[in-house]
Amino acid sequence: MRVELDELTVRYGRRDAVRSVSLAAAPGRVLAVIGANGSGKTSLLRAIAGLVPHGGTLRWDGAATPPSGSVGYMPQDNAARAALSVFEVVLLGRLRSLAWRVAPDDLAAAAAALDEVGIGDFADRRIGELSGGQRQLVFLAQVLAGDPRVLLLDEPTSALDIAHQLQVLGLLRAATIRRGLTTIAVLHDLNAAARFADAVAVMREGALVGLGPPGEVLSVTLLRAAFNVEAAIAAGPDGRPVVVPLRVVDRA
């Protein structure tokens, strides 16, 4: 499902958290949203998810509203009762279709999502017993179990070690391609965005200051403007940019 934003604005009181952002995200591709703390990334994602009021226009394959259940949202801070099993947590991703009696289709979808992210063997374990990286995989399975067409993720690799970051982002990209998802993910790690995203949207003080393929958008000039840092940029083994932050620079 193609998602299009036209002059999207989010306002909290008198403050514009997001200022007139226009962009489009396409099926089968990952769009990474990056920017410094307070640049409006999460507010933008929450507006797309329908969680905060916004100005401007959002279109879903040209329609004003998305089909029911077509948008999956994974917040930065997930919570689940420690006593729930992994399977129960993932099954909650089917909440819109669950009734007093769980349908076979719901059980099958939850099991398939667990297998898709490689943790089918964890189904009977309690969520409270898992590591942070394992829990992130569970919550990714939960949102995938709902069979979304659009996937919105807010810092899905926050607080994960490098191995789990690579695992989660690799699975996310593979699911995006395999399912034809339109994936928009807020990321802090510039190198993760450069490696796993097809396009990067760069935010600064609520405004969009860069948009396009990582190799075209990530530049020394843009990183100075958006992050207030001096950086070196080189080509990695796969041809994608590798960012090396060097020092903080004075905006004045």
C-alpha positions as CSV (number, residue, x, y, z in Angstrom):
1,M,0.0,0.0,0.0
2,R,1.5,3.4,-1.0
3,V,1.5,5.9,1.8
4,E,1.6,9.6,0.8
5,L,2.0,12.6,3.1
6,D,1.3,16.1,1.8
7,E,2.2,19.0,4.1
8,L,1.7,16.9,7.2
9,T,1.9,18.9,10.4
10,V,1.7,17.9,14.1
11,R,1.1,20.6,16.7
12,Y,1.3,20.4,20.5
13,G,-0.2,23.6,21.9
14,R,1.7,26.4,20.1
15,R,4.6,24.2,19.1
16,D,4.9,22.5,15.7
17,A,6.5,19.1,16.3
18,V,6.2,18.3,12.6
19,R,6.2,21.1,10.0
20,S,4.7,20.5,6.6
21,V,6.3,17.2,5.7
22,S,5.6,15.8,2.3
23,L,6.9,12.3,1.3
24,A,5.8,9.0,-0.1
25,A,6.6,5.4,0.9
26,A,6.1,2.4,-1.4
27,P,5.4,-1.3,-1.0
28,G,8.3,-3.6,-0.7
29,R,10.6,-0.9,0.5
30,V,12.0,0.3,3.8
31,L,11.9,4.1,4.6
32,A,14.1,5.0,7.5
33,V,13.3,8.3,9.4
34,I,16.4,9.7,11.1
35,G,17.2,12.9,13.0
36,A,18.5,14.3,16.3
37,N,16.5,13.9,19.5
38,G,13.4,16.2,19.4
39,S,13.5,16.5,15.6
40,G,9.9,15.2,15.2
41,K,10.5,11.6,14.1
42,T,8.2,9.9,16.6
43,S,5.5,12.5,16.2
44,L,5.6,11.9,12.5
45,L,5.3,8.2,12.9
46,R,2.5,8.5,15.4
47,A,0.6,10.8,13.1
48,I,0.9,8.3,10.3
49,A,-0.4,5.6,12.7
50,G,-3.4,7.7,13.5
51,L,-2.4,8.2,17.2
52,V,-2.1,12.0,17.2
53,P,-4.1,14.6,15.3
54,H,-2.4,16.2,12.3
55,G,-2.9,18.8,9.7
56,G,-2.2,18.3,6.0
57,T,-3.1,15.1,4.1
58,L,-2.5,11.4,4.4
59,R,-3.4,9.1,1.6
60,W,-3.4,5.3,1.5
61,D,-3.3,4.1,-2.1
62,G,-5.2,7.3,-2.8
63,A,-7.8,6.8,-0.1
64,A,-8.3,9.1,2.8
65,T,-8.3,6.2,5.3
66,P,-6.5,2.8,5.4
67,P,-8.5,-0.4,5.3
68,S,-9.2,-1.8,8.8
69,G,-6.3,-3.7,10.2
70,S,-3.9,-2.8,7.4
71,V,-1.5,-0.7,9.5
72,G,0.8,-2.3,12.1
73,Y,2.5,-0.1,14.7
74,M,5.3,-1.2,16.9
75,P,6.1,1.5,19.5
76,Q,9.5,2.1,21.1
77,D,8.4,1.0,24.5
78,N,6.5,-2.3,24.3
79,A,5.0,-3.8,27.4
80,A,3.5,-7.2,28.1
81,R,2.6,-9.0,31.3
82,A,5.6,-11.1,32.3
83,A,3.3,-14.1,32.9
84,L,2.1,-14.3,29.3
85,S,3.6,-16.8,27.1
86,V,5.4,-15.8,23.9
87,F,2.6,-17.4,21.9
88,E,-0.1,-15.4,23.8
89,V,1.8,-12.2,23.2
90,V,2.0,-12.8,19.5
91,L,-1.7,-13.9,19.4
92,L,-2.6,-10.4,20.7
93,G,-1.5,-9.2,17.3
94,R,-4.7,-10.7,16.0
95,L,-6.8,-8.8,18.5
96,R,-9.1,-7.3,15.9
97,S,-10.3,-10.8,14.9
98,L,-10.2,-12.6,18.2
99,A,-13.4,-13.7,19.9
100,W,-14.3,-15.7,22.9
101,R,-13.2,-18.7,21.0
102,V,-9.9,-18.3,19.1
103,A,-10.3,-19.3,15.4
104,P,-7.8,-21.7,13.8
105,D,-6.8,-19.0,11.4
106,D,-5.7,-16.8,14.3
107,L,-3.6,-19.6,15.9
108,A,-2.0,-20.4,12.5
109,A,-1.1,-16.8,11.9
110,A,0.5,-16.4,15.3
111,A,2.5,-19.6,14.8
112,A,3.6,-18.6,11.3
113,A,4.7,-15.1,12.5
114,L,6.8,-16.8,15.2
115,D,8.4,-19.1,12.6
116,E,9.0,-16.1,10.3
117,V,11.2,-14.3,12.8
118,G,12.9,-17.5,13.9
119,I,11.6,-18.0,17.4
120,G,9.0,-20.7,17.0
121,D,10.8,-22.7,19.7
122,F,10.1,-19.9,22.2
123,A,6.3,-20.2,21.9
124,D,5.7,-21.8,25.4
125,R,8.2,-19.6,27.2
126,R,7.1,-16.7,29.4
127,I,7.8,-13.2,27.9
128,G,9.4,-12.2,31.2
129,E,12.1,-14.9,30.8
130,L,13.5,-13.5,27.5
131,S,16.3,-11.1,26.8
132,G,15.7,-7.7,25.3
133,G,16.6,-8.8,21.9
134,Q,14.4,-11.9,22.1
135,R,11.5,-9.7,23.3
136,Q,11.9,-7.4,20.3
137,L,11.6,-10.4,18.0
138,V,8.4,-11.4,19.8
139,F,6.9,-7.9,19.4
140,L,7.9,-7.9,15.7
141,A,6.1,-11.3,15.4
142,Q,3.1,-9.8,17.2
143,V,2.7,-7.0,14.7
144,L,3.4,-9.3,11.7
145,A,0.7,-11.7,13.0
146,G,-1.9,-9.0,12.2
147,D,-1.1,-9.3,8.5
148,P,-0.5,-5.6,8.0
149,R,0.1,-3.9,4.7
150,V,1.9,-1.0,6.3
151,L,4.5,-1.4,9.0
152,L,5.4,1.5,11.3
153,L,8.2,0.9,13.8
154,D,9.6,3.4,16.4
155,E,13.3,2.6,17.1
156,P,12.9,-1.2,16.9
157,T,16.6,-1.7,17.7
158,S,16.9,0.6,20.7
159,A,18.9,-0.9,23.6
160,L,19.9,-3.9,21.5
161,D,23.4,-5.2,21.1
162,I,24.9,-5.2,17.6
163,A,24.1,-8.8,16.9
164,H,20.5,-8.4,17.8
165,Q,20.3,-5.1,15.8
166,L,21.5,-6.9,12.7
167,Q,19.1,-9.8,13.3
168,V,16.0,-7.6,13.9
169,L,16.8,-5.3,10.9
170,G,17.6,-8.2,8.6
171,L,14.3,-9.9,9.5
172,L,12.5,-6.6,9.0
173,R,13.9,-6.0,5.6
174,A,13.3,-9.6,4.5
175,A,9.6,-9.5,5.7
176,T,9.2,-6.2,3.9
177,I,10.3,-7.7,0.6
178,R,8.6,-11.0,1.1
179,R,5.2,-9.6,2.1
180,G,5.3,-6.5,0.0
181,L,5.0,-4.3,3.1
182,T,5.4,-0.5,3.1
183,T,7.7,-0.1,6.0
184,I,8.6,3.1,7.8
185,A,11.0,2.8,10.7
186,V,12.4,5.5,13.0
187,L,16.1,4.7,13.6
188,H,18.9,6.3,15.6
189,D,21.8,4.4,14.1
190,L,22.8,6.1,10.8
191,N,24.8,3.1,9.6
192,A,21.8,0.8,10.2
193,A,19.6,3.2,8.2
194,A,22.2,3.3,5.4
195,R,22.5,-0.4,5.2
196,F,18.9,-1.7,5.6
197,A,16.8,1.2,4.2
198,D,15.9,1.8,0.6
199,A,15.4,5.5,1.3
200,V,16.1,7.8,4.2
201,A,14.1,10.8,5.4
202,V,16.1,13.2,7.5
203,M,14.3,15.4,10.1
204,R,15.5,18.6,11.7
205,E,13.4,20.7,14.1
206,G,10.2,19.2,12.7
207,A,11.0,19.7,9.1
208,L,12.1,17.3,6.4
209,V,15.6,18.4,5.3
210,G,16.6,15.3,3.2
211,L,14.9,12.5,1.4
212,G,16.2,9.8,-1.0
213,P,18.6,6.8,-1.2
214,P,21.1,6.7,1.6
215,G,24.1,7.1,-0.8
216,E,22.6,10.3,-2.1
217,V,21.2,11.8,1.1
218,L,23.8,11.1,3.7
219,S,26.4,13.8,3.2
220,V,28.9,15.7,5.4
221,T,26.9,18.9,4.9
222,L,23.5,17.3,5.8
223,L,24.9,15.5,8.9
224,R,26.4,18.8,10.1
225,A,23.0,20.6,9.7
226,A,20.8,17.8,11.1
227,F,22.9,16.4,13.9
228,N,25.4,19.1,14.6
229,V,28.4,16.8,14.0
230,E,31.4,16.6,11.8
231,A,31.5,13.2,10.1
232,A,33.5,11.2,7.6
233,I,31.6,9.1,5.0
234,A,33.1,6.2,3.1
235,A,31.7,3.4,0.9
236,G,31.2,0.1,2.7
237,P,31.9,-3.4,1.2
238,D,28.3,-3.4,-0.2
239,G,28.7,0.1,-1.7
240,R,26.4,1.7,0.9
241,P,27.7,4.7,2.9
242,V,29.4,4.2,6.3
243,V,29.2,7.2,8.6
244,V,32.0,7.9,11.1
245,P,31.1,10.7,13.5
246,L,34.2,12.7,14.4
247,R,33.2,15.7,16.6
248,V,30.4,18.0,17.7
249,V,30.4,21.3,15.8
250,D,29.3,24.7,16.9
251,R,26.1,25.7,15.2
252,A,27.0,29.4,15.7
